[in-house]
């Protein structure tokens, strides 16, 4: 079976490596290769990454032919034509085309029409809904609406990572064949409970307004709690200044390789994810897999994963009572945090294991060939 995966638009192999995501993102496809699938990545690079991918049995096709073409958006149509002409033999020999996100699905759609092969469109979050929540301009919302409609109409298999996303799509676009496939996590069957610090909260994610870090820093003002964030983004300097102004023990660390980040989770008892909106957040799933007690904003996508008081906690960030909420969790005798930690790990083992996901992925391929 020959699978060609098209990356998210403008996402490169270099991005995966620089952002510390390579080891995580390549793992599923490495397992597929071990199961007999020939995998080719099409990324928005202008150079080969054979040294990185060959050990995993994965082939790499850069979309751009030169650095000049990559930097100049006016060359996109030229690159598109050149890409399909240069690689027509490989594309024609494919059994399945797959896109890594909605943004960039046009490469998969064009390939489907040119070579009459089945297409899988996978979405980690609802691009249209995120554009609405982020108050993008009307033109982008319209563009994402029609891109979603076309992708739903012409894909042979359309998957989402959360029930909330599926329900939104059904509401907006009517009856559609949409499959629910939550994100996978590389989780160990055994959980090591170690001594972890009580008064330090961990968050992982882009430093953007969506993540609601500003609100949390204000709520932690003059408290005994430390707040550690791993991530980069436009809000970094503002958040650091806000923490200093409000006497919050705040540390913001640069992104690190995912394998190193997984080790970091094991140092923290509490993982905080206060986002205004989310898809199926991998960082929260990873934290749960490492036994962190998750404290998540009470939003629909989080409610799909967290059962309040059983495998984590949900809180209403609008009530400005985070400190008292945390104090209650730690001081209430009836709350067994170690039991919640173990239940979080079991939730991921049951619902998000990469081994189970790989089996499901192969079954999905067979269902459309």
N, C-alpha and C positions, 0 to 999 in steps of 0.2 A: 504494500500500500504506500502510495506517494502523497505526502501532505506538504502543501506550501502555505506557510503562515505569513500574512502581511501585517507588519507592525502598525501601531497607531501612527497617524500622520505626523511627520517630522520627528518621530522617535527613532533614535539610532542605537546601534550596539554600543557606541561610545557613551550614550546617555545611561544605558543600563550599567555599564562598568563604573562610570564616574559617580553615579548615584547609589552605588553599592547594591544594586538590584540583580546583577548578573546571576549569582549563584541561586537566588530564589526563582527567577523567571525561567531559567533554562532547565530547572529540575524536572518539570512535567514532561518536557519534550525529550529529555534524556531517558526517562522511563518509557516513553513511547518508542524510542529507538530500540531499547532493550526488548520491547515487545514485537519488534519486526517492522515498525513503521519507518519509512525513509522521510526524514524531515528536512525542509529547506526554509530558512528564514529570509524574508525580504524586508530589509530595514532601510531607513533613510540616511545611509552613509555614502561616502564616496571612496571608501577603501575597504579591503577585505579584512575579516577577523577570523581567518581560518585557524590561526594558532590557538585562539580561545575556544572555537567551536568544534574543531576536528576531534579533539579528545572525547567529545560527547557524541560523536557520530552525526553531527548536524552540518549541513551545507549552508553557505551564506551567499546571498545575492544582494549587493548594494544597489539601491535604486539609482543613485547618481553616478555619473561617470567621471566627474571631476569636482574639485573644490569650488571652482567658478560657477558651475551649473547648480551646485547645491546652495550657494549663497544668493544666487539671482533667481527670484521667484518667477521672473518673466520666462525663464527657461523650462518651467514645469511641464508644459505641453510637449515641448521638444524631448525632454527626458522621458516622459510617458511613452511616446511613440518609440523612442530608441530602446527603452527597456523591454517593451513587448516584442520588438523586432529581434533584438539581440538574444532574448531568452525564450523564443517561441517553442523551441524543441523541448526544453525542460518543462515549460508551462503546459504544453500539449500532452506531456506524459504524466501529468498529475492526476491523481484520483479524487482529491478533495482540495478545495481552496478554503482557507480560514482567515478571518480577520481578528486581530487582537483587541480591537475596540471599535465602536461605531465610527469614530473620527478616522477616516482613512479607508472606510469600507468600499469606496468607489473602485479601488484597485481590484478587490475581490469580485465586485459586481461586473466590472469590465472583463475580467478573466473568465468569469462564468459564461458570459455571452459569446466571447471569442472561441472558447474551447469546449463549451457544453459540458462542463463538469459541475458537480454539486458544490454548494457554497454554505459554509457555516459562518454566521455572524455572531460573535460573542461580545457582550457588553458588560463591563464591570460596574457601570453606573449609567443612569439615564441621562444622556447628553442634553436632551431637550429640557428635562426638569432642572438640571443643574444650571442651564442658561437662564431659566426663569428665576430660580432662587438667587443667582448671582447678578440679576438685573442687567443682563446683556442687552445690547441694542436690538430693536425690532427686526432688523434685517437678519441678524444671526439666529434669532429665534425662529424666523420663517425658514431659513436655510436648514436648521437642524430638524424642524418639523418634517420637511419634505425628504431629508436624508433618512430620517427614521422610517417614514412611510415607504420609501423605495426599498430600504433594507428589509423591512418586514415583508414586502410584497415579493421580492425576488430571491431571498435566501431560501435554502432548502432546510435549514435548521437555525433557529434564532434562540439564543440563550441569554438569560439575565441571572444576576447573582442574588437577587432578593425578591421576595413575594411582593413587596411594596412597588418595586419597579414593574413587575408583571401586571399588577392590578392597574397601575397608571396607564400602561400601554393599552390594555384592554379597554379601559375607559375612554381613551382618546382615539383609538383606531379601530375599535370594534373587535369582533371575534377573530382571533389570530392563533396560530399554533406556536406558542411561546413556551420554552422549556426553562425550568428553574434549576440552575447549577451554581450553588454557593461556591465561594472561593475555597481553594484547597490550602492546607497547611502541612508542612513536614513535621509531624508530631510524633514524639516517642511514646511508646505504649506505657512506659513507667514515668511517674512524676517524682522528682526529687524536691522535697520540701526543705528549704534551707532557712537559716535565720535571716530575716529581712527587716529593714528599718521601717518602723511604724509611721514616722512622721515625714516621709518623703514620697511625693506623688510623681509618677512618670507619665509623660505624654509623648507620642511619636506622630509626626505629621508635618505637612507643609505649613509654614508660618503665614497663613492667609486668614482673611476675615471669617471664612466658612467654618474654621476650626474653633472659633469662639474663645481663644486664649485670653483676650483682653478682659472679658467678663470674669474669667476665673482668677486672673491676677488681682483684680479689684476685690473679689470676694476673699482672697487670702491675705488681704492687707492687715499688717500688724499681728498675724497669727504665728503659731509655732511650726507651721507646716513649710517644708521646703518643696520647691517645684522644679523638676528637671524636664526639659523638652529636648528631644532629638529631632532636628529638622532645620530647613532653610526656607527663606521666602521673603517677600516684600515687607512683612510686618516686623522683622527681627529687631531693628533698632528702636522702633516704637515700643515694642513689648519690653525690651530691656530697660528703657527709660521709665516706662510705667511701673515696672517692678521696683526700680530704685526709688521712685517718687513715693510709692505706697509701702515701703519697708517690707518687701517680699523677698525671701531668700530664693531668688530665681537664677537658674543656670540654663542657658540654651547651648546645646552642643551641635556641632556640624553633623551632617549625615555620615554614617559609617557603613561598612560592608554588612549586608544582612546577616551573615553568619555571626559576626561580632555583636550585632544588635540583639540577636536571639539570646546570646549569653547575658547581655545587659538586663533583659527582662527578669532573669532569675535573681537579680539583686534587689528587686523592688516588691513590696507587698501589694501596693495599690497602683493600678493603671487607670488613668483618668482620660476619658474621651468625651469632651463637652460640645461636640459639633452641632451646628444648627441643622445640618442635613448631611446625609452620608449615602453611600451605596452599601456594599457589604465589606466593611473595613478590615483589611488584612492585618493592620497593626493590632486591632483589638483581638482578632482571632489568634494571632501569634502570642499576645500577652496571656490570653486564657490558656493556650497550650503549654505555657511555662508556669502556670499556677498563680498568676497575678489575680488579685481580687479586683475586678473591673467595676468602675463607677462611671456609668454612661449617661449622657443626656437622654431624657425620656422622649425619644422620637421614634417614628414607626419602624425604621430599619434596625434600630438597636433593640426594639421590643421583640423582633423576630429571633434574636439570639439570646438576650438576657432575660432570665426569669428572676424577677426581683426577690432577693433574699435567698435564692437557691444556688445560682451559679454566678452571681454578681448583683449589682445594685443599679437601679435607675433613679435619677434625680432631676428635679425641675430646676434648671439653671436660672429661670426667671424669678425664683423666690429669694435669691440672694442668701441662702442659708447653708452653703456648702460646708463651712467650718463646723457648724453645729451638727450637720448631717454626718460628717466624718467623726466627730467626737462621739456621737451616739453609736456608730458602727464599732468603734474600738472599745467602748466602755460598757456596752450592753452585754450582760452576762449570757443572755439567751442567744446571742449571735456567735456561731462557731465559724470563724474565718478560715480555719484550716479545712473544714468540711466544704466550704464554698469554693476554696481554691481547688480542691480535688474534683469537685463537681464541674468546675469550669474546664478543667483538663479533660474530663470524660465527655463533655459536650463536644469539644473539638475532635476528640478521638472518634466519636460516633458519627458526627455530621460533616467533618471537613478534612478527614485524613487523605493525604495525597495518593495512597495506595488504592483506596476505594474510588477516588476521583479518576485515577488512571483507567481502572476497569470500566467505569461509566463512560469515559471519553471514547474508549475503543468501541463500546457498544453503540454510542452515538454515530461514530463513523460508519459502522456496518449497517446502521439503519437507513442511511441515505445513498449508499453505493448501489 
